[in-house]
Amino acid sequence: MGSATGSPPSPELAAALHRLRSTLARLKAELELAQADGTALPVQRLLGDLDDALVLLRTVEREALGLVTVLVVDDDLRLAELTARGLRRLGFEAEPAAAFQEPRPGEVVVFDLSLYAVLDKHARSALRSTRPIVVTGATDPGSRALATTLDASDYLVKPIELEDLVAAISRRMAEG
């Protein structure tokens, strides 16, 4: 990250900022063109540009501000929502999910081990690459072994305390 002394931003930050500016300029041009021509707005394309801009903004925030994004995957969506809400109160960007989805770059995944059985081979590989924080109600050796095969960065037994989860997220982020 750049500093007040004028050092250049990291290559990742510079690239994300450039792509964000380009995406926003394209969006503005589309709006201006539609206004000047009196034509209908290309809504789907504009929505796509907005989605792209928000993804790029998240990248910029992560690089410049150290923003941590967390995907909380639990078979109990209500529990995932409560956990995500608690993390958001503590400054994390957190989203709940009842099923595993392809994580965004740099996203920390908190994964309920009970969902592992329903994942296909591709999803299992994607999950393993995230080095998830595993949460589970199971304490048996088989569950711990499964977490090890996932290359889990942490293994937390439910019910989990938010402070313990935050500590696990901090450890995971320190690993890179």
TAKA-V300892 format. One record per helix or strand of 2 or more residues. SS is the DSSP state (H for helix, E for strand). FROM is the first residue (numbers start at 0). LEN is the number of residues. If there is no record, write none. Layout:
ss->SS from->FROM len->LEN
ss->SS from->FROM len->LEN
This chain:
ss->H from->10 len->27
ss->H from->42 len->23
ss->E from->68 len->5
ss->H from->76 len->13
ss->E from->92 len->5
ss->E from->107 len->5
ss->H from->112 len->6
ss->H from->120 len->9
ss->E from->132 len->4
ss->H from->140 len->9
ss->E from->153 len->4
ss->H from->161 len->14
